[in-house]
């Protein structure tokens, strides 16, 4: 990557930080022409931390100090700041900051983890088909007189909602985190059904289900087509992105709780992670990597934050950005025998029009 450091008067671009030093979002290079500065917000925030308070405002006689490089398509990018021509102290601050940021200008690869729609059980939309099917199954099993084992991981709020649905329908439901759950000791082993609560990783639910089947051989429950793979897919996406990255930036809202799957994966792999609520808060020591993973978590502003982060990284050298997602989808057999008419199984339809599970274990 060809980089040039200029200390000369250039055409000033629009300022993003007023006062003694003005960081530019673009400037005119005498040889490369127009130069964009997408990383200006972070550069400006870093400079603001170095500036003395009460300094004079930027006057007309100004010098622009800049660093620039070329992308593969020939377009120029870089960083620049305008400052009073006679202010040697300000020039020293800017040059030191530019050298620091220049040290992390490089060609980068970025992998973006794409979360599935139902990745976060606490914020999944009410229209989620897995939630509606689980609700229908709860009503179905309750209607036939079964007690319910709601298989889930700790912290899944939807499990409480399903338990309340069962109680409202005159039934009984117990939230189960392990097959030895004491709450099931007094249930009728001939009238027990299970539901794997949407928002639960299937890999975590299956060992619990197998333990319950050993404990209650007549256990009945959902057809596997009703299982929700959203959290399983999210886990694999995060693991894959983190495994291919030197550092992971977790893009989230300030009020958003930490995603337990992201914390578990990063901790297990030993990959450093940085919680980012505003890309402008990023500093050079956090970006000194050639392979960076971006993990947006459940936030209403995740798309905007992702776009700002990609723009910032694109202002620190040529960038290759790719999206990665794991998706588990139904596979319908194509063999003629598999398309034969299936026998009718009695089922109960709830008021929303969704069908509950069949009667087989």
C-alpha positions as a printed NumPy array, in Angstrom:
array([[  0.   ,   0.   ,   0.   ],
       [  1.564,   3.286,  -1.146],
       [  1.363,   5.942,   1.563],
       [  2.425,   9.587,   1.377],
       [  2.807,  11.995,   4.3  ],
       [  2.231,  15.669,   3.435],
       [  3.009,  18.743,   5.502],
       [  1.886,  21.572,   3.223],
       [ -1.079,  23.816,   2.563],
       [ -3.846,  21.966,   0.719],
       [ -7.469,  22.711,  -0.133],
       [ -9.453,  22.281,   3.051],
       [-12.357,  19.892,   3.181],
       [-15.387,  20.083,   5.511],
       [-14.401,  20.063,   9.189],
       [-15.764,  17.493,  11.627],
       [-14.126,  18.948,  14.742],
       [-14.002,  22.668,  15.313],
       [-11.52 ,  24.621,  17.395],
       [ -7.777,  24.733,  17.313],
       [ -7.449,  21.682,  15.069],
       [-10.008,  20.801,  12.418],
       [-10.118,  17.187,  11.196],
       [-11.209,  16.898,   7.568],
       [-13.57 ,  14.407,   5.959],
       [-11.839,  15.011,   2.643],
       [ -9.11 ,  17.087,   1.029],
       [ -7.434,  17.729,  -2.316],
       [ -4.079,  16.034,  -2.941],
       [ -1.794,  17.764,  -5.512],
       [ -1.145,  14.46 ,  -7.308],
       [ -3.923,  12.042,  -6.251],
       [ -6.792,  14.482,  -6.481],
       [ -9.782,  14.109,  -4.191],
       [ -9.023,  12.103,  -1.043],
       [-11.831,  10.733,   1.168],
       [-11.313,  10.397,   4.932],
       [-13.953,   7.942,   6.247],
       [-11.977,   7.379,   9.459],
       [-12.169,  11.088,  10.325],
       [-14.625,  10.687,  13.254],
       [-12.321,   8.307,  15.131],
       [ -9.26 ,  10.397,  14.256],
       [-11.038,  13.524,  15.511],
       [-12.116,  11.868,  18.755],
       [ -8.559,  10.705,  19.375],
       [ -7.165,  14.171,  18.704],
       [ -9.724,  15.75 ,  21.034],
       [ -8.311,  13.644,  23.856],
       [ -4.874,  15.162,  23.214],
       [ -5.888,  18.832,  22.841],
       [ -5.447,  21.456,  25.536],
       [ -8.608,  23.272,  26.565],
       [ -8.999,  26.991,  25.918],
       [ -6.834,  27.035,  22.783],
       [ -7.588,  29.634,  20.074],
       [ -9.922,  28.74 ,  17.217],
       [ -8.594,  27.839,  13.792],
       [ -7.789,  30.981,  11.79 ],
       [ -7.554,  31.686,   8.069],
       [ -3.829,  31.022,   7.763],
       [ -3.863,  27.245,   7.996],
       [ -1.735,  24.29 ,   7.054],
       [ -3.152,  20.844,   6.276],
       [ -1.238,  17.844,   7.536],
       [ -2.304,  14.609,   5.852],
       [ -1.471,  11.017,   5.041],
       [ -2.936,   9.224,   2.021],
       [ -2.925,   5.851,   0.25 ],
       [ -4.452,   4.28 ,  -2.865],
       [ -7.19 ,   1.64 ,  -2.982],
       [ -7.126,  -1.105,  -5.618],
       [ -9.47 ,   0.912,  -7.83 ],
       [ -7.119,   3.898,  -7.787],
       [ -9.251,   6.001,  -5.451],
       [ -7.364,   7.761,  -2.679],
       [ -8.101,   7.573,   1.024],
       [ -6.395,   8.975,   4.068],
       [ -6.513,  11.224,   7.121],
       [ -6.017,  14.977,   7.375],
       [ -6.248,  17.877,   9.794],
       [ -6.041,  21.629,   9.294],
       [ -4.353,  23.786,  11.935],
       [ -2.923,  27.294,  12.358],
       [  0.248,  27.607,  10.287],
       [  2.197,  29.244,  13.127],
       [  1.115,  26.755,  15.819],
       [  4.098,  24.413,  16.164],
       [  2.639,  22.706,  19.252],
       [ -0.578,  21.855,  17.41 ],
       [  1.408,  20.55 ,  14.458],
       [  3.362,  18.293,  16.805],
       [  0.118,  16.876,  18.255],
       [ -1.294,  16.182,  14.799],
       [  1.891,  14.594,  13.472],
       [  2.145,  12.301,  16.467],
       [ -1.489,  11.261,  16.012],
       [ -1.046,  10.764,  12.265],
       [  1.98 ,   8.55 ,  12.808],
       [ -0.026,   6.466,  15.268],
       [ -2.918,   6.023,  12.82 ],
       [ -0.581,   5.506,   9.869],
       [  0.895,   2.559,  11.761],
       [ -2.433,   0.718,  11.486],
       [ -3.133,   1.549,   7.825],
       [ -3.016,  -1.715,   5.931],
       [ -4.976,  -4.037,   3.685],
       [ -7.656,  -5.785,   5.758],
       [-10.132,  -8.598,   5.501],
       [-13.371,  -8.272,   7.456],
       [-15.92 , -10.995,   8.171],
       [-19.365,  -9.854,   9.261],
       [-21.493, -12.282,  11.273],
       [-25.095, -12.157,  10.083],
       [-27.528, -13.056,  12.873],
       [-30.643, -15.089,  12.023],
       [-33.991, -13.433,  12.648],
       [-34.63 , -15.433,  15.84 ],
       [-31.086, -15.401,  17.223],
       [-32.083, -13.615,  20.411],
       [-35.038, -15.226,  22.183],
       [-35.57 , -12.141,  24.325],
       [-36.113,  -9.833,  21.348],
       [-37.431, -12.138,  18.624],
       [-40.486, -10.826,  16.834],
       [-43.902, -12.079,  17.918],
       [-44.536, -13.319,  14.382],
       [-41.709, -15.872,  14.593],
       [-43.207, -19.135,  13.246],
       [-41.291, -21.257,  15.765],
       [-42.823, -19.313,  18.63 ],
       [-46.318, -19.691,  17.255],
       [-45.829, -23.412,  16.672],
       [-44.473, -23.868,  20.199],
       [-47.503, -22.034,  21.574],
       [-49.83 , -24.297,  19.557],
       [-48.022, -27.415,  20.796],
       [-48.352, -26.28 ,  24.416],
       [-52.104, -25.886,  23.974],
       [-52.325, -29.232,  22.151],
       [-50.48 , -31.193,  24.852],
       [-52.342, -29.413,  27.647],
       [-55.676, -30.148,  25.983],
       [-54.987, -33.882,  25.997],
       [-54.134, -33.778,  29.704],
       [-50.337, -34.006,  29.594],
       [-47.937, -32.196,  31.88 ],
       [-45.272, -30.274,  29.968],
       [-41.483, -30.258,  30.2  ],
       [-40.271, -27.006,  28.624],
       [-36.66 , -27.717,  27.649],
       [-34.478, -24.629,  27.491],
       [-31.324, -22.897,  28.651],
       [-31.266, -20.456,  31.601],
       [-32.353, -16.931,  30.764],
       [-34.9  , -17.743,  28.057],
       [-37.844, -15.456,  28.87 ],
       [-40.102, -17.144,  26.313],
       [-40.09 , -20.308,  28.448],
       [-41.897, -18.385,  31.199],
       [-44.473, -17.203,  28.691],
       [-45.145, -20.757,  27.47 ],
       [-45.463, -21.977,  31.056],
       [-48.034, -19.259,  31.683],
       [-49.903, -20.307,  28.503],
       [-50.152, -23.853,  29.855],
       [-51.38 , -22.695,  33.257],
       [-53.962, -20.393,  31.664],
       [-55.255, -23.403,  29.726],
       [-55.627, -25.384,  32.97 ],
       [-52.471, -27.449,  32.553],
       [-49.067, -27.812,  34.151],
       [-45.674, -26.884,  32.7  ],
       [-42.216, -27.134,  34.229],
       [-39.144, -25.351,  32.858],
       [-36.346, -27.912,  32.56 ],
       [-32.641, -27.083,  32.335],
       [-31.398, -30.618,  33.055],
       [-32.888, -34.126,  32.748],
       [-32.808, -34.714,  36.526],
       [-35.135, -31.791,  37.244],
       [-36.792, -32.422,  40.605],
       [-39.942, -30.573,  39.491],
       [-40.867, -33.618,  37.385],
       [-40.716, -36.152,  40.225],
       [-44.463, -36.244,  40.809],
       [-45.687, -36.168,  37.174],
       [-47.542, -39.065,  35.579],
       [-44.872, -40.767,  33.423],
       [-47.617, -41.873,  31.025],
       [-48.803, -38.312,  30.435],
       [-45.716, -36.16 ,  29.952],
       [-44.83 , -34.194,  26.805],
       [-41.942, -31.923,  25.94 ],
       [-41.444, -28.722,  23.988],
       [-37.995, -27.368,  23.112],
       [-38.449, -23.659,  23.687],
       [-37.535, -21.447,  20.698],
       [-34.35 , -19.521,  21.398],
       [-32.662, -22.646,  22.826],
       [-29.608, -24.101,  21.131],
       [-30.553, -27.528,  19.812],
       [-27.111, -28.821,  20.804],
       [-27.878, -27.863,  24.414],
       [-31.441, -29.212,  24.31 ],
       [-30.778, -32.671,  22.842],
       [-28.753, -34.052,  25.817],
       [-31.555, -32.899,  28.132],
       [-34.148, -34.553,  25.908],
       [-32.208, -37.82 ,  25.767],
       [-31.941, -37.841,  29.564],
       [-35.68 , -37.267,  29.889],
       [-36.404, -40.111,  27.459],
       [-34.327, -42.475,  29.605],
       [-36.167, -41.264,  32.685],
       [-39.635, -41.242,  31.06 ],
       [-39.726, -43.845,  28.25 ],
       [-43.277, -42.79 ,  27.28 ],
       [-42.276, -39.147,  26.822],
       [-43.996, -37.545,  23.853],
       [-43.412, -34.186,  22.195],
       [-42.788, -32.06 ,  19.182],
       [-41.952, -33.285,  15.734],
       [-38.315, -32.294,  15.02 ],
       [-39.521, -30.057,  12.177],
       [-40.7  , -27.709,  14.925],
       [-37.243, -27.259,  16.48 ],
       [-35.809, -23.735,  16.304],
       [-32.218, -23.635,  15.031],
       [-31.817, -19.863,  15.317],
       [-29.457, -19.863,  18.308],
       [-27.586, -22.905,  17.009],
       [-26.97 , -21.131,  13.708],
       [-25.904, -17.969,  15.511],
       [-23.424, -19.92 ,  17.633],
       [-21.848, -21.498,  14.542],
       [-21.742, -18.146,  12.721],
       [-20.004, -16.426,  15.645],
       [-17.593, -19.339,  16.072],
       [-16.706, -19.349,  12.379],
       [-16.161, -15.582,  12.199],
       [-14.115, -15.485,  15.408],
       [-11.971, -18.446,  14.307],
       [-10.962, -16.57 ,  11.147],
       [-10.215, -13.266,  12.928],
       [ -7.375, -11.78 ,  14.939],
       [ -9.798,  -9.52 ,  16.781],
       [-13.588,  -9.25 ,  17.006],
       [-15.547,  -6.013,  17.298],
       [-18.925,  -6.626,  18.951],
       [-21.227,  -3.876,  17.67 ],
       [-23.997,  -3.163,  20.126],
       [-26.183,  -0.509,  21.709],
       [-25.027,   0.973,  25.045],
       [-28.13 ,  -0.406,  26.793],
       [-27.915,  -3.83 ,  25.136],
       [-26.868,  -6.701,  27.456],
       [-23.913,  -8.831,  26.447],
       [-24.795, -11.757,  24.197],
       [-23.908, -14.929,  26.161],
       [-23.117, -16.867,  22.981],
       [-20.609, -14.239,  21.826],
       [-18.973, -14.168,  25.268],
       [-18.81 , -17.982,  25.399],
       [-17.307, -18.345,  21.933],
       [-14.693, -15.605,  22.307],
       [-13.718, -16.882,  25.738],
       [-13.386, -20.438,  24.48 ],
       [-11.29 , -19.482,  21.461],
       [ -9.225, -16.87 ,  23.266],
       [ -9.921, -14.279,  20.553],
       [ -9.824, -10.685,  21.86 ],
       [-13.148,  -8.89 ,  21.64 ],
       [-13.979,  -5.187,  21.846],
       [-17.486,  -3.96 ,  22.705],
       [-18.254,  -1.088,  20.327],
       [-21.199,   1.229,  20.926],
       [-19.802,   4.024,  18.725],
       [-17.164,   3.323,  16.025],
       [-15.688,   6.788,  16.644],
       [-14.486,   5.483,  20.017],
       [-12.125,   2.992,  18.371],
       [ -8.405,   3.691,  18.654],
       [ -5.352,   2.53 ,  16.666],
       [ -4.255,  -0.109,  19.176],
       [ -7.659,  -1.815,  18.771],
       [ -7.402,  -1.859,  14.957],
       [ -3.84 ,  -3.095,  14.452],
       [ -5.022,  -6.303,  12.777],
       [ -5.239,  -7.591,   9.234],
       [ -8.271,  -9.837,   9.858],
       [-11.16 ,  -8.413,  11.885],
       [-14.531,  -9.95 ,  12.703],
       [-17.622,  -7.785,  13.119],
       [-20.471,  -9.175,  15.207],
       [-23.612,  -7.022,  15.319],
       [-25.848,  -8.012,  18.23 ],
       [-29.594,  -7.52 ,  18.653],
       [-30.035,  -3.761,  18.431],
       [-32.399,  -1.482,  16.54 ],
       [-29.388,   0.519,  15.289],
       [-27.166,  -2.445,  14.396],
       [-27.324,  -1.737,  10.65 ],
       [-26.238,   1.872,  11.063],
       [-23.429,   0.938,  13.445],
       [-22.2  ,  -1.769,  11.058],
       [-22.154,   0.652,   8.106],
       [-20.208,   3.23 ,  10.143],
       [-17.647,   0.632,  11.255],
       [-17.089,  -0.652,   7.723],
       [-16.694,   2.923,   6.516],
       [-14.125,   3.62 ,   9.231],
       [-12.124,   0.487,   8.444],
       [-12.299,   1.352,   4.746],
       [-10.626,   4.64 ,   5.639],
       [ -7.61 ,   2.835,   7.099],
       [ -6.497,   0.919,   4.032],
       [ -7.895,  -1.287,   1.247],
       [-10.728,  -3.395,   2.621],
       [-12.271,  -6.746,   1.701],
       [-15.583,  -7.272,   3.522],
       [-17.573, -10.506,   3.413],
       [-20.767, -11.601,   5.142],
       [-20.892, -15.039,   6.803],
       [-24.011, -16.831,   8.012],
       [-24.925, -20.364,   9.077],
       [-28.466, -21.35 ,   8.179],
       [-30.25 , -24.618,   8.942],
       [-33.123, -25.171,   6.506],
       [-35.641, -27.975,   5.893],
       [-34.573, -30.619,   3.404],
       [-37.496, -32.325,   1.72 ],
       [-36.717, -35.848,   0.409],
       [-37.144, -36.166,  -3.35 ],
       [-37.396, -39.976,  -3.57 ],
       [-40.839, -41.063,  -4.91 ],
       [-41.465, -43.235,  -1.857],
       [-40.975, -40.234,   0.374],
       [-43.754, -38.42 ,  -1.49 ],
       [-46.353, -41.09 ,  -0.817],
       [-49.497, -39.871,   0.987],
       [-49.066, -39.958,   4.737],
       [-51.737, -41.343,   7.064],
       [-53.907, -38.767,   8.723],
       [-52.998, -38.037,  12.333],
       [-55.536, -36.38 ,  14.582],
       [-54.437, -32.952,  15.74 ],
       [-55.9  , -29.986,  17.536],
       [-55.997, -26.55 ,  15.892],
       [-55.833, -23.492,  18.095],
       [-57.56 , -20.177,  17.51 ],
       [-54.617, -18.756,  15.544],
       [-54.836, -21.501,  12.924],
       [-51.539, -23.199,  13.83 ],
       [-51.5  , -26.96 ,  14.21 ],
       [-50.146, -28.715,  17.252],
       [-47.976, -31.814,  17.287],
       [-49.147, -35.359,  16.593],
       [-49.642, -38.11 ,  19.149],
       [-46.506, -40.221,  18.72 ],
       [-43.662, -40.249,  21.26 ]])
